Amino acid sequence: MLYTITSTLPIQHGGRTKSLLSRIALIEQHLDYATTIITTNYDGSYDEVIRTFRDKNRISETTQVENLYDWLSQKRLFGPKERVESVRELEGLRAVHVDVNTVRYYDGDTYVLYRKYQEKSDCLAFEDFMSPVSKKKVERWQYNHSGRLHRKIRYSPDTHKKIHEQFYDRYGQIYCEKHFEEQKRNKLISIQIYRQGRPAYTFQTETDLFLHYFNQRFSDGDIVFNDARLLDRALLNSTPQTKNVLVFHNSHLDANPQQIKKSYRTALERADRVAKYLVLTNHQKDEIQTRFSIPDDQFAVIPHSIEPVEIDRTHVQDQFCFIGRFGKQKQLEHLLRSYAIFKRSGHPTKLALYGADEDGQLALMKQMMYLLNIEEDVLIHDFTSTPDQVFASSRASLLTSRFEGFGLTVMESINVGCPVIAYDVRYGPREIIEDGQNGYLVPEGDVTGFAEKMVDIVERPLTHVQTKPTLYQTKGIENYRNLLNWLHTE
C-alpha cells in the first residue's frame, strides 16, 4: 500500500499541501499507483473539507482520505447529511438577537448563553455557556456542518484556559477525551479513548496516540511518504517495517544556519528507519551530509515539477506581485523597504500582495507602509485561487524570504512568463532562476540591490522568460518512477 501522512489538509493552504497533492496526482495519473492520505488533526467537518477538495479537483475520486479521529470513532464521526436545526427562543431565557447569526441569552439580567448559528441556517455552529461570576465562558459546545454536536470544551474557572475536551460521534457517543493543565503552557496531560462508551486506551501525548494509530494502521512493506515533521517520531518508532520516505518541504536549518531545527532532529538522527530522504535541491542534500553520515543512495533529489502552460502576457499591468503567507519567514518588511527605495526612481508601478496574516505580521506591514509613505501604492488582497492570472498580469513576482523549501511560487511565476526577483537563500531560487534570463538572484538582506533589480525589470524587461527543462513534469514523472521502482525492489 502507498500512503501519504500529513498533520492537516486545510482548504486554505500553502506550498506544502499544494506540493503533496501535486505529487499524489502525478503518481496516480502517470504511474498508476493508488494513494491513501492520512491526516492527524481534528476537524469535526472533515467530510466537507474532502468534498471541497474533490469538487475543486485537488484530489481525485480514487484518492482515499482517512482522518485519525474518524478512525478513533470507528468510522462513526461523519454521517447523515440531514441537518439538525435548533430553535432560537429558549424557554425561561430572554433572547437578544445580535445579528442574523448570533443570539445572546439572559436569565433575568444575567448573561448565561451565547449562540452562533451557521450562515443562513438554524443549525448551530457553537454555543458558549457563561459564568455569572467571571462573565467568561465555562464551556463551549461545537456543532458540525449538519448541526450535530461533535465536541465539548471546558474551561478553568480560575485561569479560563481549556482544561477538558470531549469528542462525540454522529450518534452522540463519546469516543475521546483530553485533559490539559491549567498553567500558562496549557500542556496536554492525557488522552482517553473509549470503545462503546467504555474507557479502552490512555495516552500521555499526541505522539503516543499517533504511534498507536500507525501500529494499528500500517503493515510491513507499506510505502509511507511523510510530509509533516510532527509525525516523524511516531512513524520512525512504529512497529511495522514500513518503507518511510521523509519529504523535506523546508530548510532543516534554523535562522542561525549553525543550528538544526528542533523539528528536523528526529528525522535526521533516525536514518536507520528512513528508506529515502526526499529533498528538493542538491544544495540541501549536500548541507545535510556535512553534518550527518547519510549516504547518497538514501537521498532522492526531486524538485517540484510543472506542466508548461500558455498564458497571455499582452496585457501586463504596471505592478509587482507577491503570493504567499504574510509570515515572519517571508520577511515582507524587506520587500516593503525595497519597494520604497524603488519608488524613488519615479516609476508608478504598484505592489500587489496576496496572502493571509500569520503571527500578526499584517498589522506590522501596514504600520511600515505608513512610515514609508507607500500606503497608496501597496494593494493587499486575500489568498488568490488563480495565481497564474496574477503572475501573468504582473511585471515580476518578488520573494524576500529568509529560507524556502523550494519556492513553488517562483516556479509557477516563471512558468507563465513572469520573471522573479528573489533573495538567493536556502533552498530553491538558485535552482529555478537563471540570473538575467528568467529573473534575478539578489544576496540575502541586500534591500538596495533588490530595489535596483526592480528598476531593471521595469526599464529593461526580460524577454523569453522560460522554465528550465529539468523542472517540467516529464522529468518529475521519470524521477518518481525511479523512486517507486527502487522502493519496491528494496
C-alpha positions, 0 to 999 in steps of 0.5 A, spaced: 500 500 500 502 507 498 500 512 503 501 519 504 501 522 512 500 529 513 498 533 520 492 537 516 489 538 509 486 545 510 482 548 504 486 554 505 493 552 504 500 553 502 506 550 498 506 544 502 499 541 501 499 544 494 506 540 493 503 533 496 497 533 492 501 535 486 505 529 487 499 524 489 496 526 482 502 525 478 503 518 481 496 516 480 495 519 473 502 517 470 504 511 474 498 508 476 499 507 483 493 508 488 494 513 494 491 513 501 492 520 505 492 520 512 491 526 516 492 527 524 488 533 526 481 534 528 476 537 524 469 535 526 467 537 518 472 533 515 467 530 510 466 537 507 473 539 507 474 532 502 468 534 498 471 541 497 477 538 495 474 533 490 469 538 487 475 543 486 479 537 483 485 537 488 484 530 489 481 525 485 475 520 486 480 514 487 484 518 492 482 515 499 482 520 505 482 517 512 482 522 518 485 519 525 479 521 529 474 518 524 478 512 525 478 513 533 470 513 532 470 507 528 468 510 522 462 513 526 464 521 526 461 523 519 454 521 517 447 523 515 447 529 511 440 531 514 441 537 518 439 538 525 436 545 526 435 548 533 430 553 535 432 560 537 427 562 543 429 558 549 424 557 554 425 561 561 431 565 557 430 572 554 433 572 547 437 578 544 438 577 537 445 580 535 445 579 528 442 574 523 447 569 526 448 570 533 443 570 539 445 572 546 441 569 552 439 572 559 436 569 565 433 575 568 439 580 567 444 575 567 448 573 561 448 565 561 448 563 553 451 565 547 449 562 540 452 562 533 448 559 528 451 557 521 450 562 515 443 562 513 441 556 517 438 554 524 443 549 525 448 551 530 455 552 529 457 553 537 454 555 543 458 558 549 455 557 556 457 563 561 459 564 568 455 569 572 461 570 576 467 571 571 462 573 565 467 568 561 465 562 558 465 555 562 464 551 556 463 551 549 459 546 545 461 545 537 456 543 532 458 540 525 456 542 518 449 538 519 448 541 526 450 535 530 454 536 536 461 533 535 465 536 541 465 539 548 470 544 551 471 546 558 474 551 561 478 553 568 474 557 572 480 560 575 485 561 569 479 560 563 484 556 559 481 549 556 482 544 561 477 538 558 475 536 551 470 531 549 469 528 542 462 525 540 460 521 534 454 522 529 450 518 534 452 522 540 457 517 543 463 519 546 469 516 543 475 521 546 477 525 551 483 530 553 485 533 559 490 539 559 493 543 565 491 549 567 498 553 567 500 558 562 503 552 557 496 549 557 500 542 556 496 536 554 496 531 560 492 525 557 488 522 552 482 517 553 479 513 548 473 509 549 470 503 545 462 503 546 462 508 551 467 504 555 474 507 557 479 502 552 486 506 551 490 512 555 495 516 552 500 521 555 501 525 548 499 526 541 505 522 539 503 516 543 496 516 540 499 517 533 504 511 534 498 507 536 494 509 530 500 507 525 501 500 529 494 499 528 494 502 521 500 500 517 503 493 515 510 491 513 512 493 506 507 499 506 510 505 502 509 511 507 511 518 504 511 523 510 510 530 509 509 533 516 515 533 521 510 532 527 509 525 525 516 523 524 517 520 531 511 516 531 512 513 524 520 512 525 518 508 532 512 504 529 512 497 529 511 495 522 517 495 517 514 500 513 518 503 507 518 511 510 520 516 505 521 523 509 519 529 504 523 535 506 518 541 504 523 546 508 530 548 510 532 543 516 536 549 518 534 554 523 535 562 522 542 561 525 544 556 519 549 553 525 543 550 528 538 544 526 531 545 527 528 542 533 523 539 528 528 536 523 532 532 529 528 526 529 528 525 522 535 526 521 538 522 527 533 516 525 536 514 518 536 507 520 528 507 519 528 512 513 528 508 506 529 515 502 530 522 504 526 526 499 529 533 498 528 538 493 535 541 491 542 538 491 544 544 495 540 541 501 542 534 500 549 536 500 548 541 507 545 535 510 551 530 509 556 535 512 553 534 518 550 527 518 553 520 515 547 519 510 549 516 504 547 518 497 543 512 495 538 514 501 537 521 498 532 522 492 533 529 489 526 531 486 524 538 485 517 540 484 515 539 477 510 543 472 506 542 466 508 548 461 502 552 460 500 558 455 498 564 458 497 571 455 502 576 457 499 582 452 496 585 457 501 586 463 499 591 468 504 596 471 505 592 478 509 587 482 506 581 485 507 577 491 503 570 493 504 567 499 503 567 507 504 574 510 509 570 515 515 572 519 519 567 514 517 571 508 520 577 511 515 582 507 518 588 511 524 587 506 520 587 500 516 593 503 523 597 504 525 595 497 519 597 494 520 604 497 527 605 495 524 603 488 519 608 488 524 613 488 526 612 481 519 615 479 516 609 476 508 608 478 508 601 478 504 598 484 505 592 489 500 587 489 500 582 495 496 576 496 496 572 502 493 571 509 496 574 516 500 569 520 503 571 527 500 578 526 505 580 521 499 584 517 498 589 522 506 590 522 506 591 514 501 596 514 504 600 520 511 600 515 507 602 509 505 608 513 512 610 515 514 609 508 509 613 505 507 607 500 500 606 503 497 608 496 501 604 492 501 597 496 494 593 494 493 587 499 488 582 497 486 575 500 489 568 498 488 568 490 485 561 487 488 563 480 495 565 481 497 564 474 492 570 472 496 574 477 503 572 475 501 573 468 498 580 469 504 582 473 511 585 471 515 580 476 513 576 482 518 578 488 520 573 494 524 576 500 524 570 504 529 568 509 529 560 507 524 556 502 523 549 501 523 550 494 519 556 492 513 553 488 511 560 487 517 562 483 516 556 479 509 557 477 511 565 476 516 563 471 512 558 468 507 563 465 512 568 463 513 572 469 520 573 471 522 573 479 526 577 483 528 573 489 533 573 495 538 567 493 537 563 500 536 556 502 533 552 498 530 553 491 531 560 487 538 558 485 535 552 482 529 555 478 532 562 476 537 563 471 540 570 473 538 575 467 534 570 463 528 568 467 529 573 473 534 575 478 538 572 484 539 578 489 544 576 496 540 575 502 538 582 506 541 586 500 534 591 500 538 596 495 540 591 490 533 588 490 530 595 489 535 596 483 533 589 480 526 592 480 528 598 476 531 593 471 525 589 470 521 595 469 526 599 464 529 593 461 524 587 461 526 580 460 524 577 454 523 569 453 522 568 460 522 560 460 522 554 465 528 550 465 527 543 462 529 539 468 523 542 472 517 540 467 513 534 469 516 529 464 522 529 468 518 529 475 514 523 472 521 519 470 524 521 477 518 518 481 518 512 477 525 511 479 523 512 486 517 507 486 521 502 482 527 502 487 522 502 493 519 496 491 525 492 489 528 494 496 
